[in-house]
Amino acid sequence: MENEKRTERNTGAGIDENRLSDILTISQIKATDTYETPPQIIWIDNSTIATLGNFSASTGKAKSKKTFNVSAIVAASLAGRQVLNYRAHLPEGKQRVLYVDTEQSRFHCHNVLERILRLAGLPTTSDSENLDFICLREYSPSVRIEVIDYALRQGKGYGLVIIDGIRDLMLDINSTGESVEVINKMMEWSSKYDLHIHCVLHLNKGDNNVRGHIGTEMSNKAETVLVISKSSENPSISEVHALHIREKEFRPFAFTVDNGGLPVMAENYSFDESTSERSKNRVGFMSLSVEQHREALSAAFGDKPIKGFENVLQAMMTAYETIGFKRGRSVMIKLLQYLTDNLKLVIKRDKLFYYDVTPTEAMLFDEE
């Protein structure tokens, strides 16, 4: 872990001073600058879920039909019309889509390709000039990244890139360093080539949080994170919710798969109040914003550290309940770990827990 942190701190070391000067100059934001609003390209109802120059994600447990959902997004982008609840419009010069699959066999990738073409109303007997589909299952994470980078450098007019299996761009899903590097790649590619990247990542099996450090980084940086989950009342139906969205939140919708193997809107499916509440709970504490965490932690800690693990849990349970997040001890243990390891909002030194203080300040508390 220490080596990993040391590596992160050294990242970028040795850059030529002229290069640093150039970066500093072009990175400055001035009051006299003018910027165009990023073009919106994908919507659900009247909520924008994707713009050029950003990235988003879909997440869900195995067999929740994440790839069916992504197929609808791609089909809407190719057809320029609504598919399921997605509307899309790729601007002139950005009308091509690159679909990267990192985990399925070529046979299953071909099935996905055919499904997308059928959804878009395109022939399945010829290749679409606006869709490139590549399968990178047999390659290492570093090679996958290089291939994607090479494809984008070709300047083929991509407006949308799908990475179905972002987890496979790294060796260790729990590596902080690798996670930051992969998310930085998403931000670099989307900004440099002025396109939108939509990634797919699994939820944990044991809980309902996005997997690993990569999930945390993605939730913090993505424009939109969608959650696809099986209906608790009908497993053949999948529900789509927003885990995180910068725009106004859309009403959840549901789809199923018809006899022809295509996703279609679930007829007469309604989200009653209790179902919606369960869905919100299902995504867990990672659905809370940093501001909500800070509000709860301020109430729990005040301006003093808390001594003892159990005392911290009790204080957090009481404080988080005040912001509408009422959970038991087992969830609070995971939440405390998340706050400590991922968000860095809680620091533990010996038997004392501190909220949002630096190690130096923590030492001052010790001396007092």
Phi, psi and chi 1 to 4 in degrees:
 res  aa     phi    psi   chi1   chi2   chi3   chi4
   1 MET       -  -44.4  178.6   63.0   73.1      -
   2 GLU   -62.2  -40.2 -174.3   58.6   35.8      -
   3 ASN   -62.5  -38.3  -71.6  -22.3      -      -
   4 GLU   -65.1  -42.3 -175.7  176.7   89.1      -
   5 LYS   -65.1  -39.7  -69.3 -179.4  179.2  177.1
   6 ARG   -63.2  -39.6 -169.9  178.8  -62.0  114.4
   7 THR   -63.4  -42.6  -61.0      -      -      -
   8 GLU   -62.4  -41.1  -70.1  174.3   19.7      -
   9 ARG   -65.9  -30.3  -73.3 -164.6  -66.3  -92.6
  10 ASN   -86.9   -6.3  -68.9  -23.7      -      -
  11 THR   -59.6  128.6  -60.9      -      -      -
  12 GLY    92.1   -5.4      -      -      -      -
  13 ALA   -65.9  143.5      -      -      -      -
  14 GLY    89.8    7.2      -      -      -      -
  15 ILE   -70.5  136.6  -61.8  178.2      -      -
  16 ASP   -58.2  142.1  179.8   81.7      -      -
  17 GLU   -63.0  -34.5  -77.1 -159.9    6.0      -
  18 ASN   -63.2  -39.1  -70.2  -30.2      -      -
  19 ARG   -66.4  -42.0  174.3   59.5  176.0  154.3
  20 LEU   -61.5  -39.9  -70.3  173.6      -      -
  21 SER   -63.0  -41.2  177.4      -      -      -
  22 ASP   -62.8  -45.0  -69.1  -19.1      -      -
  23 ILE   -62.2  -43.8  -67.1  174.5      -      -
  24 LEU   -60.3  -41.3 -177.7   60.8      -      -
  25 THR   -67.0  -49.8  -60.7      -      -      -
  26 ILE   -74.9  -13.1   64.4  176.5      -      -
  27 SER   -89.5  -10.7  -61.2      -      -      -
  28 GLN   -71.3  135.4  -73.3 -176.6  -39.0      -
  29 ILE  -104.1  122.8  -56.1  -63.6      -      -
  30 LYS  -113.5  152.2  -60.9 -179.5 -179.8  179.6
  31 ALA   -62.2  -27.9      -      -      -      -
  32 THR   -83.7   -7.8   53.0      -      -      -
  33 ASP   -71.7  152.4  -68.3  -21.9      -      -
  34 THR  -126.6  139.7   56.9      -      -      -
  35 TYR  -131.9  138.8  -63.8   92.4      -      -
  36 GLU   -80.5  147.3  -65.4 -177.2   -1.3      -
  37 THR   -64.0  130.8  -58.3      -      -      -
  38 PRO   -55.4  131.2  -23.5   33.7      -      -
  39 PRO   -58.0  130.2  -23.7   34.2      -      -
  40 GLN   -81.9  134.8  -57.4  171.3   -1.3      -
  41 ILE  -124.6  -22.4   61.7  168.9      -      -
  42 ILE  -137.3  136.3  -56.2  173.5      -      -
  43 TRP  -132.0  152.8  -57.5  -96.6      -      -
  44 ILE  -119.9  119.2  -64.1  177.4      -      -
  45 ASP    54.0 -123.9  -63.2  -29.8      -      -
  46 ASN  -105.8   17.0  -67.5  -41.5      -      -
  47 SER  -101.0  127.3  -62.7      -      -      -
  48 THR   -78.8  125.5  -57.4      -      -      -
  49 ILE  -111.6   -8.4   66.3  167.2      -      -
  50 ALA  -152.0  133.4      -      -      -      -
  51 THR  -130.6  157.6   59.2      -      -      -
  52 LEU   -66.3  142.2  -66.1 -175.8      -      -
  53 GLY    88.9    7.8      -      -      -      -
  54 ASN  -134.2  176.3  -77.6  -62.2      -      -
  55 PHE  -136.1  156.7   76.2   97.1      -      -
  56 SER  -139.2 -177.7   59.3      -      -      -
  57 ALA  -154.7  155.7      -      -      -      -
  58 SER  -117.8  140.5  -67.0      -      -      -
  59 THR  -140.0  157.4 -174.3      -      -      -
  60 GLY   171.2  166.6      -      -      -      -
  61 LYS   -77.6  168.6  -67.2 -170.5  175.8 -178.8
  62 ALA   -56.7  140.9      -      -      -      -
  63 LYS    69.2   17.4  -49.9  -57.0 -179.7 -176.0
  64 SER   -85.7   -1.3   60.5      -      -      -
  65 LYS    77.0   38.4  -61.8 -174.0  176.0   69.2
  66 LYS   -61.4  -42.3  -64.4 -175.1  -65.5  -63.4
  67 THR   -70.2  -32.0  -58.7      -      -      -
  68 PHE   -62.4  -42.4  -80.5   88.5      -      -
  69 ASN   -62.9  -44.9 -178.6   69.7      -      -
  70 VAL   -65.3  -35.5  170.9      -      -      -
  71 SER   -58.0  -38.5  -63.3      -      -      -
  72 ALA   -67.3  -38.9      -      -      -      -
  73 ILE   -61.9  -45.4  -66.9  175.3      -      -
  74 VAL   -66.4  -43.2  176.3      -      -      -
  75 ALA   -61.9  -41.7      -      -      -      -
  76 ALA   -62.7  -36.8      -      -      -      -
  77 SER   -69.3  -38.3  -59.0      -      -      -
  78 LEU   -71.8  -39.7  -68.8  173.7      -      -
  79 ALA   -86.0  -20.7      -      -      -      -
  80 GLY    68.4   31.8      -      -      -      -
  81 ARG  -146.9  179.7   59.5  175.2  173.7   79.5
  82 GLN   -79.2  132.5 -177.6  166.1  -35.0      -
  83 VAL  -132.1  127.7  178.1      -      -      -
  84 LEU    53.2 -127.7  -68.0 -174.2      -      -
  85 ASN  -102.4   12.7 -108.1   24.9      -      -
  86 TYR   -96.3  130.4  -62.5  104.7      -      -
  87 ARG  -113.8  142.3  -69.8 -175.5  -63.0  109.9
  88 ALA  -145.2  150.3      -      -      -      -
  89 HIS  -151.5  113.7  173.7   74.2      -      -
  90 LEU   -94.1  128.3  -62.8 -179.6      -      -
  91 PRO   -68.8  165.2   24.7  -33.1      -      -
  92 GLU   -55.7  133.1 -168.2   70.4   30.3      -
  93 GLY    85.7   -6.5      -      -      -      -
  94 LYS  -131.1   34.0  -66.0  -75.4 -179.0 -179.0
  95 GLN   -94.6    5.8  -64.5  178.1  -29.7      -
  96 ARG   -99.5  151.4  -55.1 -163.3   71.8 -127.3
  97 VAL  -121.5  134.3  178.6      -      -      -
  98 LEU  -110.4  120.8  173.0   64.2      -      -
  99 TYR  -110.2  120.5 -164.5  117.4      -      -
 100 VAL  -114.0  119.0 -178.5      -      -      -
 101 ASP  -109.2  128.3 -168.9  -66.7      -      -
 102 THR  -107.5   -5.4   64.5      -      -      -
 103 GLU  -129.4  -19.1   59.2 -176.0   17.4      -
 104 GLN   -92.6  160.0  -64.8 -166.7  101.7      -
 105 SER   -72.5  166.2   67.8      -      -      -
 106 ARG   -62.1  -35.2  -69.2  175.0  178.3  -90.1
 107 PHE   -60.9  -48.5  171.4   80.9      -      -
 108 HIS   -71.2  -32.6  -71.7   99.8      -      -
 109 CYS   -62.9  -39.4  -75.8      -      -      -
 110 HIS   -64.7  -36.2 -172.2  -90.9      -      -
 111 ASN   -62.0  -41.6  -73.3  -15.8      -      -
 112 VAL   -65.0  -43.6  174.5      -      -      -
 113 LEU   -57.9  -47.0  170.6   60.6      -      -
 114 GLU   -63.1  -39.8 -174.8  175.3  -81.7      -
 115 ARG   -61.6  -42.6 -179.1 -164.8  -55.0  140.8
 116 ILE   -62.3  -45.8  -69.5  169.9      -      -
 117 LEU   -61.6  -42.4  -65.2  174.2      -      -
 118 ARG   -64.1  -43.0  -68.7  170.1   60.9 -161.0
 119 LEU   -62.9  -35.1  -78.2  169.2      -      -
 120 ALA   -82.5   -4.1      -      -      -      -
 121 GLY    73.9   27.4      -      -      -      -
 122 LEU  -104.5  153.6  -62.1  171.7      -      -
 123 PRO   -65.4  144.1   21.8  -33.0      -      -
 124 THR   -97.3    1.9   59.1      -      -      -
 125 THR   -99.1    0.1   54.2      -      -      -
 126 SER  -145.4  154.5   60.2      -      -      -
 127 ASP   -75.8  141.8  -67.7  -38.8      -      -
 128 SER   -80.4  133.8  167.8      -      -      -
 129 GLU   -69.4  -14.0   61.5  179.5    8.8      -
 130 ASN  -104.2    8.6  -75.0  -28.7      -      -
 131 LEU  -135.0  122.6  175.4   61.2      -      -
 132 ASP  -111.8  125.1  -70.7  -23.3      -      -
 133 PHE  -120.0  120.1 -162.1  120.4      -      -
 134 ILE  -124.1  144.2   58.3  175.8      -      -
 135 CYS  -112.8  118.9  173.7      -      -      -
 136 LEU  -117.8   28.5  -60.6  178.2      -      -
 137 ARG   -59.0  -40.0 -178.5 -175.3 -172.7 -176.6
 138 GLU   -84.7    1.5   60.4  -97.2   43.0      -
 139 TYR  -103.8  163.3  -58.8  101.4      -      -
 140 SER   -76.7  160.8   67.6      -      -      -
 141 PRO   -54.8  -41.9  -29.6   37.2      -      -
 142 SER   -66.1  -38.4   60.3      -      -      -
 143 VAL   -67.6  -40.4  170.7      -      -      -
 144 ARG   -57.8  -45.5  -68.7  170.3 -175.9  141.9
 145 ILE   -62.4  -42.5  -69.6  174.6      -      -
 146 GLU   -64.5  -39.5  -70.9  -63.8  -31.3      -
 147 VAL   -65.9  -44.1  169.8      -      -      -
 148 ILE   -61.5  -44.9  -63.7  170.9      -      -
 149 ASP   -59.8  -43.0 -169.1   71.3      -      -
 150 TYR   -63.6  -42.9  176.4   77.0      -      -
 151 ALA   -61.3  -40.6      -      -      -      -
 152 LEU   -70.5  -31.5  -62.5 -178.9      -      -
 153 ARG   -67.8  -17.6  -67.9 -157.7  -51.8  -91.4
 154 GLN   -71.4  -13.0  -56.2  -47.9  -60.9      -
 155 GLY    63.1   47.9      -      -      -      -
 156 LYS   -88.7    9.1  -67.7 -173.9  175.3 -178.5
 157 GLY    79.6   34.0      -      -      -      -
 158 TYR   -72.7  133.5  -65.3  125.0      -      -
 159 GLY  -109.1  -22.6      -      -      -      -
 160 LEU  -137.3  132.4  175.7   63.9      -      -
 161 VAL  -123.7  128.5  175.3      -      -      -
 162 ILE  -106.2  128.8  -56.5  -66.2      -      -
 163 ILE  -117.7   96.0  -58.2  178.6      -      -
 164 ASP   -86.3   88.3 -165.1  -16.7      -      -
 165 GLY   120.8   55.8      -      -      -      -
 166 ILE   -62.3  -25.3 -173.6  175.5      -      -
 167 ARG   -59.5  -29.2 -179.7  -95.6  173.4  -85.6
 168 ASP   -82.8    8.2  -63.8  -46.2      -      -
 169 LEU   -93.8    8.6  -60.8 -173.0      -      -
 170 MET  -145.0  156.4   54.0 -163.4  -54.3      -
 171 LEU   -80.7  -43.5  -68.3  169.7      -      -
 172 ASP  -121.7  113.0 -179.4    3.7      -      -
 173 ILE   -65.7  -18.9 -165.3  171.3      -      -
 174 ASN  -101.3   10.6  -73.3  -48.4      -      -
 175 SER   -81.9  118.6  165.4      -      -      -
 176 THR   -61.4  -44.2  -55.9      -      -      -
 177 GLY   -61.7  -49.0      -      -      -      -
 178 GLU   -63.0  -39.6  -81.3 -166.6  -75.0      -
 179 SER   -60.8  -46.1  -61.1      -      -      -
 180 VAL   -62.8  -41.2  170.7      -      -      -
 181 GLU   -63.4  -43.1  -73.2  178.1    8.0      -
 182 VAL   -66.9  -44.8  168.0      -      -      -
 183 ILE   -65.1  -36.8  -66.2  -58.1      -      -
 184 ASN   -61.4  -36.1  -78.6  -14.2      -      -
 185 LYS   -63.3  -42.0  -90.9  -62.4  178.9 -173.8
 186 MET   -59.4  -44.2  -60.6  -59.9  109.2      -
 187 MET   -69.0  -39.1  -65.6 -170.5  -69.4      -
 188 GLU   -64.1  -51.9  175.3 -166.0  -26.1      -
 189 TRP   -60.7  -47.5  -73.6  -25.3      -      -
 190 SER   -63.9  -36.8   58.3      -      -      -
 191 SER   -77.7  -48.7  177.6      -      -      -
 192 LYS   -61.9  -40.3 -177.6  176.9 -178.7  179.1
 193 TYR  -102.9    5.2  -60.6  107.3      -      -
 194 ASP    50.6   59.3 -167.3   27.4      -      -
 195 LEU  -139.4  176.5   47.5   79.1      -      -
 196 HIS  -114.5  136.1 -172.4   88.3      -      -
 197 ILE  -113.0  128.8  -58.9  174.4      -      -
 198 HIS  -116.2  120.1 -173.1   82.5      -      -
 199 CYS  -104.5  157.7  -49.1      -      -      -
 200 VAL  -122.0  131.2 -179.7      -      -      -
 201 LEU  -143.7  143.8  179.5   67.2      -      -
 202 HIS   -78.3  154.4  -66.4  -59.8      -      -
 203 LEU   -84.3  157.6  -73.5  173.4      -      -
 204 ASN   -61.4  149.3  -71.8  -29.2      -      -
 205 LYS   -72.2  -41.9  -68.5 -178.3  179.6  178.8
 206 GLY   -77.8  -27.7      -      -      -      -
 207 ASP  -135.5 -165.6   55.2   39.1      -      -
 208 ASN  -118.5   39.3  -67.2  -70.6      -      -
 209 ASN  -105.7  151.6  -61.6  -48.2      -      -
 210 VAL   -65.2  139.9 -170.7      -      -      -
 211 ARG   -67.5  132.1  -69.9 -174.7   65.9 -168.7
 212 GLY    64.4 -175.6      -      -      -      -
 213 HIS   -63.4  -31.5  -74.5  -67.8      -      -
 214 ILE   -62.9  -36.3 -175.5   66.5      -      -
 215 GLY   -64.4  -40.5      -      -      -      -
 216 THR   -64.1  -48.3  -58.0      -      -      -
 217 GLU   -61.2  -41.4  -74.1  -64.6  -44.2      -
 218 MET   -64.4  -43.9 -173.9  176.8   66.9      -
 219 SER   -63.0  -34.9  -64.8      -      -      -
 220 ASN   -75.7  -29.5  -70.7  -22.2      -      -
 221 LYS  -109.3  -21.1  -57.8  -68.6  176.6   59.9
 222 ALA   -71.7  149.3      -      -      -      -
 223 GLU   -68.0  -41.2  179.7  175.3   30.2      -
 224 THR  -145.5  140.4  -54.4      -      -      -
 225 VAL  -125.6  117.8  179.2      -      -      -
 226 LEU   -96.5  145.0  -55.1  176.1      -      -
 227 VAL  -114.6  124.6  178.6      -      -      -
 228 ILE  -109.0  122.4  -64.1   83.9      -      -
 229 SER  -139.2  150.9   56.5      -      -      -
 230 LYS   -70.1  142.4  -73.8 -174.4  178.3 -179.3
 231 SER   -65.1  135.7  166.9      -      -      -
 232 SER   -70.9  -18.1   58.1      -      -      -
 233 GLU   -99.8  -23.4  -56.4 -167.4    2.6      -
 234 ASN  -148.6  100.1 -174.4  -14.9      -      -
 235 PRO   -60.0  -16.9  -22.1   33.6      -      -
 236 SER   -81.3   -5.8   67.3      -      -      -
 237 ILE  -108.8  136.0  -67.7  176.8      -      -
 238 SER  -110.7  138.9  -66.2      -      -      -
 239 GLU  -106.1  145.5  -57.9  171.5   -9.5      -
 240 VAL  -120.2  121.4 -179.7      -      -      -
 241 HIS  -127.0  165.9  -53.8  -97.1      -      -
 242 ALA   -96.3  118.9      -      -      -      -
 243 LEU   -79.4  -40.1  171.0   60.9      -      -
 244 HIS  -150.4  135.7  163.3   76.6      -      -
 245 ILE  -151.8  134.2 -174.8  169.0      -      -
 246 ARG   -76.4  -30.9  -67.8 -179.2 -172.2  171.9
 247 GLU   -81.3 -179.0  -93.5  -84.8   -8.3      -
 248 LYS   -64.7  146.1   63.0 -179.6  179.3  179.9
 249 GLU   -73.4  141.7 -169.7  162.0  -23.4      -
 250 PHE   -93.9  161.4   58.7   85.5      -      -
 251 ARG   -72.3  134.4  -69.9  176.2   60.9   86.8
 252 PRO   -61.0  151.2   21.9  -32.7      -      -
 253 PHE  -133.6  168.9   68.3   91.6      -      -
 254 ALA  -134.4  148.9      -      -      -      -
 255 PHE  -139.5  163.1   67.9   89.7      -      -
 256 THR  -136.1  178.4 -173.1      -      -      -
 257 VAL  -110.9  126.2  177.7      -      -      -
 258 ASP   -80.3 -179.5   65.8   15.6      -      -
 259 ASN   -64.6  -20.0  -66.8  -28.3      -      -
 260 GLY   -89.2    3.2      -      -      -      -
 261 GLY    82.0   18.6      -      -      -      -
 262 LEU  -111.1  143.3  -62.5 -179.1      -      -
 263 PRO   -72.0  134.0   25.8  -33.6      -      -
 264 VAL  -136.0  155.9  -65.2      -      -      -
 265 MET   -61.2  138.4  -67.4  -66.8  -69.9      -
 266 ALA   -75.7  117.0      -      -      -      -
 267 GLU   -72.2  141.0  -65.8 -177.1    7.0      -
 268 ASN    57.2   27.2  -57.0  -41.4      -      -
 269 TYR   -94.5  126.5 -170.9   83.7      -      -
 270 SER  -122.1  146.0   61.5      -      -      -
 271 PHE  -101.6  100.9  -67.4   84.7      -      -
 272 ASP   -77.8  175.0   59.3   31.2      -      -
 273 GLU   -61.4  -40.2 -166.3  170.1  -41.1      -
 274 SER   -69.4  -37.1   60.1      -      -      -
 275 THR   -65.0  -42.7  -59.4      -      -      -
 276 SER   -62.8  -38.9  -62.8      -      -      -
 277 GLU   -66.8  -40.6 -169.8   59.6   35.3      -
 278 ARG   -63.0  -37.2  -73.8 -163.1  -56.6  -88.7
 279 SER   -65.8  -39.1  -61.4      -      -      -
 280 LYS   -64.1  -41.9  -71.3  179.9 -177.6  177.5
 281 ASN   -66.3  -31.9  -68.1  -18.1      -      -
 282 ARG   -62.4  -31.0 -163.2  177.3  -66.8  135.4
 283 VAL   -79.0  -12.9  -63.3      -      -      -
 284 GLY    78.0 -168.4      -      -      -      -
 285 PHE   -68.8  -15.9   49.6   73.9      -      -
 286 MET   -72.3   -9.4  -73.3 -176.2   66.6      -
 287 SER   -79.7  -14.2   64.1      -      -      -
 288 LEU   -76.5  143.6  -59.7  175.1      -      -
 289 SER   -78.3  163.9   66.4      -      -      -
 290 VAL   -60.5  -36.6  173.2      -      -      -
 291 GLU   -63.0  -39.1  -71.2   72.9   21.9      -
 292 GLN   -65.9  -41.6  -72.7  174.8  -58.9      -
 293 HIS   -60.0  -44.0  -75.7  -62.2      -      -
 294 ARG   -63.8  -39.7  -71.7 -169.3  177.6  -80.3
 295 GLU   -60.9  -45.0 -180.0 -178.5  -14.1      -
 296 ALA   -68.0  -42.7      -      -      -      -
 297 LEU   -67.8  -34.3  -68.4  172.3      -      -
 298 SER   -62.1  -40.6  -65.7      -      -      -
 299 ALA   -69.1  -35.7      -      -      -      -
 300 ALA   -73.4  -41.2      -      -      -      -
 301 PHE   -98.0  -29.3  -76.2   81.5      -      -
 302 GLY    64.0 -129.8      -      -      -      -
 303 ASP  -116.5   22.6   58.4   -3.1      -      -
 304 LYS  -131.6  154.0  -64.3 -178.7  179.5  179.3
 305 PRO   -73.1  163.6   27.8  -35.4      -      -
 306 ILE  -115.7  133.0  -61.6  176.0      -      -
 307 LYS   -97.2  126.4 -175.5  175.2 -177.8  178.6
 308 GLY    98.7  136.4      -      -      -      -
 309 PHE   -60.9  -48.6 -178.3   74.8      -      -
 310 GLU   -65.5  -36.0  -67.5  -63.2  -27.6      -
 311 ASN   -64.5  -37.8  -69.4  -27.1      -      -
 312 VAL   -64.2  -45.4  172.2      -      -      -
 313 LEU   -59.1  -44.9  -66.9 -176.7      -      -
 314 GLN   -63.8  -43.2  -72.0  -60.1  -39.6      -
 315 ALA   -64.2  -39.2      -      -      -      -
 316 MET   -68.7  -41.2  -74.3  175.2   53.9      -
 317 MET   -58.6  -43.8  -81.4 -168.0  -84.6      -
 318 THR   -66.9  -44.3  -59.5      -      -      -
 319 ALA   -69.6  -43.2      -      -      -      -
 320 TYR   -68.1  -27.0  -88.1   84.9      -      -
 321 GLU   -65.1  -30.6 -173.8  174.3   -8.4      -
 322 THR   -68.6  -19.5   65.0      -      -      -
 323 ILE  -103.0   14.4   65.7  167.2      -      -
 324 GLY    88.1   11.8      -      -      -      -
 325 PHE  -114.1   86.1 -169.5   81.1      -      -
 326 LYS   -97.0  115.8 -176.4  178.1 -179.4  179.7
 327 ARG  -140.4  164.2  -63.6  -66.9 -171.9  -82.3
 328 GLY   -88.9 -174.1      -      -      -      -
 329 ARG   -61.7  -43.4 -175.7  176.4 -176.8  -82.3
 330 SER   -62.9  -39.6   61.1      -      -      -
 331 VAL   -69.5  -38.6  173.2      -      -      -
 332 MET   -64.6  -33.9  -77.3  -63.0  148.9      -
 333 ILE   -61.9  -45.5  -68.8  173.7      -      -
 334 LYS   -66.3  -38.4  -65.4  176.4 -178.4  177.0
 335 LEU   -64.4  -43.0  172.3   54.7      -      -
 336 LEU   -61.7  -40.5  179.5   56.7      -      -
 337 GLN   -63.5  -40.8 -176.8  177.5    1.6      -
 338 TYR   -63.6  -42.8  174.2   69.5      -      -
 339 LEU   -66.7  -32.1  -66.9  168.2      -      -
 340 THR   -81.5  -49.6  -55.7      -      -      -
 341 ASP   -86.0  -34.5  -63.1  -17.4      -      -
 342 ASN  -100.9  -58.7  -64.0   39.0      -      -
 343 LEU   -81.9  -18.1  -65.9 -173.8      -      -
 344 LYS    60.1   29.8  -48.8  -64.5 -175.0 -175.9
 345 LEU   -87.5  -18.5  -67.8  177.6      -      -
 346 VAL  -123.2  134.3  175.4      -      -      -
 347 ILE  -118.8  134.4  -62.8  171.4      -      -
 348 LYS  -112.0  125.6 -178.6  178.6 -177.0  -64.1
 349 ARG  -131.5  117.7  -67.5 -169.4   70.4 -107.5
 350 ASP    57.2 -120.2  -60.8  -36.0      -      -
 351 LYS  -104.3    8.0  -65.8 -176.9  179.2 -179.7
 352 LEU  -103.5  140.2  -68.9  174.1      -      -
 353 PHE  -114.0  133.8  -68.3   81.4      -      -
 354 TYR  -121.4  143.8  -57.2   86.1      -      -
 355 TYR   -98.3  118.0  161.0   54.2      -      -
 356 ASP    54.9   42.7 -159.7   26.9      -      -
 357 VAL  -122.8  153.4  -65.6      -      -      -
 358 THR   -80.0  159.7   64.8      -      -      -
 359 PRO   -55.4  -34.4  -28.0   35.5      -      -
 360 THR   -63.7  -44.6  -58.9      -      -      -
 361 GLU   -65.4  -34.5  -69.8  169.7  -44.1      -
 362 ALA   -62.4  -38.8      -      -      -      -
 363 MET   -64.1  -36.3  -69.3  173.4   65.2      -
 364 LEU   -63.7  -38.9  -66.8  175.1      -      -
 365 PHE   -61.3  -41.7  -83.3  122.3      -      -
 366 ASP   -59.7  -42.0  -78.6  -11.1      -      -
 367 GLU   -67.6  -33.3  -68.7  171.6   -1.0      -
 368 GLU   -70.2      -  -66.6  173.5   -1.9      -
